[in-house]
Amino acid sequence: MADRQIVMVGFLQAQNCSNYPASWRHSESAGDFMSPAYYARIARALEDGKFHLGFFDDRLAMPDIYGADHAESVRNGVRVVKMDPVPILATMAMGTKCLGLAATCSTTYYGPFHIARTFMTLDHMTGGRAGWNVVTSLNDSEAFNMGAAGTIEHDRRYDRADELMKNVIDMWNAWEPDAIQLDKANGVFADPAKVHRTEHAGDWFQNKGTFTVPQSPQGHPVVIQAGQSGRGRQFAIEWGEVIFTILTSVEQGKQVRSEMRADAERLGRDPDTITIAPAVYVTVGETQSIAEDKYAYIDSLAKPIDGLALLSEALNFDFATKQMDEPFSDEELEGISGLRGILDRIIRMSGKQNPTLADFVEFSGRGTIREAPHFVGNPKQVADNLEEWFVEGACDGYVLAATHMPGAYEEFTRYVVPELQRRGLYHKEYKGTTLRENLGLSGYRQK
């Protein structure tokens, strides 16, 4: 049995499609995506495959920046249905015992008490299996939906997020693990000396009070983060316990993982408390030929509008205003306030300081199954790819994106998981009942 084993995460969306917007067009994609049965089926597939975690990506608006209108996104089903993932997680928890369950919540539009209470409550209701995917939000559409005049500048969003995280961690640690006594004979519910008031006066928040939810069976929820560029990466290394990345090669993965682990050590963190997990797609079949036919069908479902709508959303820029061969000006590039990691990737891969719209479409892969590495083949071939990245030190696990829902997870569980288990790269049983136990993380962080 290998000392290191792959951490597997299911990449979920509470919407009409997976992160691949064309997935709803797949003939085998279920159409009951607003029903509890749909999410219960996904949860069963993930737990049958001994996935450590399923986490919901989320945005607070549909993609309506392209052409300054929602029409094309709605017509083409480009991630336009977006439900609140937290109630869905509670539904999924009822049909599972060990699967970790995480949701996204924005530090830009929600306050520390709201976030701390929501996720600590979820952690209790899941028996210590909850996680919080920390995001700062990225575009004006989200700001407008949340009653703000516009999005906050990129680095300042992370300044706010840092301050909020300190507040949330303090609240989560307010009750010591043995504070509750339930001494009915003497009428003592809890020891007040073990329940601590939290106070904070900063640039963004002024909090004073006592948190209302005691610690959960795992201490507090696991923190997931996806910052990849500049200030965002600094934030991820400081706070993230599972770090979600977009990588294009084993070589890049080895470099990124090595740098992040070194940065964590400089911050005084044990790098083994960080799980670095890139997004991947998998198309598997009984034979390579079958898998390649499946891949060709899946790839054919994408439309150009999918990528253009999602690029506009992610970069907070209306791509309908540019011609395909028109370079972006320095001023336009400087004004992009969304996912800076995408912009850095385009510049790096195109070799241009002023890429064109065509470069953005080609090198981002946005809206296609080429946005992340895609492993295609029979179970052995797919396992070979996953093993190579993992053994070479490019990652600690994977975030599996779905080409269609929920079949992509069911096929991975049926075909690939047994092959990885046979190689000793993947656990056969969960280590415990809490998410921290299964990820090998300590009870809680002090900050």
N, C-alpha and C positions, 0 to 999 in steps of 0.2 A: 504494500500500500504506500503510495507516495505521501511524503510529508505535507506538501502543499496540495490542495485540491481546489478545483474550479468553483468559484462562486457564480451562481446563475440567477439572473434577474429577468423577469418578464416586463417588457416595456408596454404599458397599458395606456389607453385613452378612454375617457368617458364621453365618447362622441360617436359619430356615424361611421367612422373608419379608424383604422390604425394610424400610426404616424405616416404610413404610406397612404396618401390620400386616395389613390386609385383602388385601395383594397375593397371598398364597398362595391366596386364593379365586378369583383371576382364572383364567378358562378357559385362558389361554395361558401361565400361569406354570409353569415347569418344576418337577417334583417331586423331582429328583435333587440336592437342595441339600446333600447330604452326600457328593457324589462329586467327584473332581478334574475330570471332564468339564464339570460345571456351571460351575466357576470358570474353566476354560480358555476356555469359550465367552464368558463375560463379558469376560475379558481380551482376546480377539480383537476383540470389538465395540468396546471402548474404544480399542484401538490402531488399529483401522481408522478410527476417528473422530478420531485424533490427539489424544485426551485427554492432558493433561499427567500426570494422576495418577488412580489409583483408591485410595481409602482406606477402611479398615474402621472403622466405629464399633463400640464394644464396651462391654458391661457385664459385671460379674463375678457376676451373678445374674439369674434370670428375674424378670419382674414378679409378685411374690407378696405385695405389701403390701396390695392391695385385698382387704378382708374377711379380712386376716391369713391368707391361704391361696393356694396356687397353682392351685386347681381351675379357676377361671374362665379364667385365662390359658391353662392347658394345654388346656382344652376348646375354646377359641376360637383357639388358635394365635397368641397375642399375644406374639410374639418370645420363644418359650420355648426353642428350640434355639439354643444359643450355643457355637460351637466356637472354639478358639484360632485367631486369624487369621494368626499368623506363619507356621506351616507352609503355610497356604493361599497366602500371598504367594510363598513359594518355588516352589510348584507353578505359579502364574501366571507367574512370571518365566521359567520354562523355555520357555514358548510365545510370549514377547514379546521385543522388542529395545530399545524406547525408553520404554515406558510406565512412569511412576513408580508405586511401590507402597508404601503406608503402612498401618500398623496402630496401633491404640490400645493404650496400656499405662499403667496407673495409677501415679502418683507416691505414692499413699497406701499401697499394699500391696506395692510392689516396691522394692528398694534400688537405689542408683545403679550399682553394678557389674553387677548382673543386667541392668538396662536398657541400659547402655552397651555391654555385650558382645553382647547379643541383637541390637540394632539395627545395630551396626557390622558384625557378622557377616553380617546380612541385607544390608547395603549392599554387602559384597564379593560375596555370592552373587547379587546382582542387577546387578553391574557398575556400582554407583554410582547406583542408582535408588530407594533406600529413603527412607522418611520415617517419623517417629514422631509420632502424634497424642497429645499430652500431655493427660491428664485427671487430675482429683483424686478421682474417684469421688464418689458422691452420696447413697447411702442405706444403711440398716442391713442390708438383705439382702446387699449386697456385703460389708459388714463381717463379718457372720456367716459367710458362705462362706469368707472369708479368715482366720477364726479370731480376729477382733477382737470386743470387747464391744459395739461400736456405732460409728457414723460419727464422724469428727472434725468439730468445729465449722467452718463454712464458711470463714471467713477464715484459721483456723489450718491448714486443708488447704493453702491457697496459701502460707503461710509455709513449711511443709514442702516444698512443690513448688519454691519458690525455691531453697531450700538444696540440694535434690536436683539441680536443673538446673545449679547451679554445679559440683557434683561431676561430673556427666555430661560437661559441656563440657570440664572439666579432663582427664578421662580420654580423651575423644575427641582431645584435642590432645596427649596424652602422647608420642606418636611423631611426630617431625618427618617431613615427606613423603619426605625422602631418607635416612632412618635405615637402611634395609635396604641392605646392600652386596652380599651374596652373593658375597664374594670367596673363591672356593674355593681358589685358589692359596695364599693366605695364611691361610686358615682363619678369616676374619672374617665372621660372618653379618651383624652390624649394629653401628653405631657407638653405644656406650653413652652417649656425651655427647649424643646426639640422642634418647634415650629418657628421659623425665622421670618421677620418682616423684611421686605425688599424695598430699597430706595435707590433711585437713580435720577440724577439731574445732568442731562447732556444736551447736545445740540439739537437732537431730534425728539427725545422723549424725556418726560419728567414723571417718573412713577413713584408712588408711595403707597404701600399696602401689603397685605399678607395673602399669598397665593392660596387658592381654595381646593386644590386637588393633590392629595398625597402621592408619593412616589408609586410607580407601577411595579409589577413583578420584575421588569428588566431595568429598573432605575428611571430611565426616561427614554423617549423614542430615539431611534437611530436617525442620524442626520445625513441626508443625501444632498450632494451638490454637484453642479456641472460647470463651474467656472473654468474657462480654458485659456483666457487671454488677459495678460496684464493684471489689472486690479482684480478681475474675477478669479483668476487662478490663485492669487494671493489669499483671497477669501476662502476658496475651496480648500486649500492646504491647511489653513488655520482651523476651519470648522468642520469640514466634511469627513465622514466616516466611510461612506461609499461615494466615490467620485466617478461620475458618469462622463465619458469622453467620446469624442469623434476622432478616430484615427484612420489613416489610409494605408499603413504598412507596418510590418513587424519592426522595421528599423525605426520608424517614427515612434511606435509604441515603446520600444526599449528606451529611447531617449527621453520621452515624456515621463515614463514611470520612474526612471533613474533620477531625473531632475526633481520630480515631485517628492520622492522619498528623501532626497538630500535636503530639500527645502523644509520638509517636516521636521527632520532632525535638528535643523538650525533653529526652528521654533520651539524645540524641546519636546516634540511629539515622537512617540515610538512609531516609525514608519510602518510597522506591521499592524497598526490600528487603522490603517487606511487601505481600503479595497479599491483599486483602480479598474474600472470596467468599461470598455468601449462598446458602442453599439455595433451589432452585427445583424445581418439577415442570413437565414438559412433556408435553402430549398432542397429538400431531401426526397429521394425516391428509392424504390427497391434496386434500381440500376441507375448508372450514370445517364443513360439515354432518357429514362423516364424523368429524372430530375431536370435534365436540360430542356425537355419539352415543357415541363411545368414552368421553368424559369422564363422561357420564351413567351408563354401565355401571360404570365404575371407582368413581365416587362411591357407587353403590348397594351396594357390597360392604362398606362400613364398618358396624360394629355399635356401639351405645353403650358396651358393655363394653370395647371397644378403647381408647377415650379415657379411661375411668375407671381402667382398669388402668395405663395409661401415665402418667396424671397422678399416681397414687399412687406409682408407681416414681420418677418424675422429681423429685417434691417431698418424698419421704420422709414421706408423710402418708396415712393410710388414708381415702380418700374415701368408703368405704362407711359411715362414721360420720356423714355429713352429709346433710341433705335438700337437694333441688335449690334451694329458695328461701331456705335458711338462710345468713345472713351468717357469715363467718369472724370470730372474735373477734381482738382485737389480740394476745392471748396465743398463739392458734393461728398467726397469721401470723408472729409473731416466732419461733415454733418450727420453721417450715419451713426445712429445712437442705439441700435439694437444689439444683436449678437456679434460682438467684435471678432469672435473666433472665426466666424464665417468669412468676414472681410479679410482677416489675416491669411486664411487658407487660400482665398482666391488670388491674392497678391503673390503668395508663395508659389502656388502651383502654376499660375499663368506666367510668372516671371515678369509681370508688368506692374509698375507703380500706379498706373492709371488704366485698369482693366476696362474692357467693354462689357456691355450687357451680355453679349454672347459668352464672354469669359465667366461671368457670374453663373449663367445657366449651365455651362459645361463643367466647371470645376467645383461648383457647390453640390451638384447632383440633387438639388432640392426638388422635392416632389417625385423623385424616382427611387428605384431600388438600388441605385448606385451612389446614394448619399453616404452609405456606410459599406464596409466590406461585406461581400455577399458570397457565402460558401455554398456551392452547388455540387451535388453528387450523391452517391450512395452513402449509407451510414458510415462506412469506413473512411471514405474520402472526406466527408464533413468533419469527422472526428480527427483526422490527420491535420486539417487546417486549425481546428480549435486547439489541438495539442501543441502545434508548432508555436502559435502566438503565446500560449501559456508557459510552456517549457523554456522558450527563449527569453522570458522575462518582459514581454511586451504588455502584460496585463495580469490581473489577479482573478479575473472572471469576465463575464460578458453580460451585456444588456441585450436580450433577444428581441428585436423588432419583428413585427408580424407582417407577412405579405398578404394574409387574409385572416379573418377572425371567425371562430377561434381555432381553425384548423392548423395554422402554423405551429401553435403551441402543442396541439395534440400530436402532430407528426413528429416534432422534435422529441417529445416524451416517448413516443412509440419506437422511433428508429435510432435516435442519436444517443439518448441518455444511457441505454444499456451498453452501447459500445464504449462510451467514456467510463462507465463503471467497470467494465471488463478490464480496462487499462489501468485501473486504480487512480484515475484522475478526478473521479466524481463520487461523492458519498452515496452509500446505498440506503442509509437511514439518517434522519435528522439527529443532530447531537442533543438537542433539548427541545423545549417547548417555546422558548422566547427567541426573538430575532437576534438579540445579542449573543445568546448561547450558540446559535447556529452560525453566526459570523465570527465567533471567537473573540468578541469584544467584551471589555470590562463593563461593570454595572452602570456608571455614569461619569460624566466629565465635570470637573470643577473649573470655574473660570472666574 
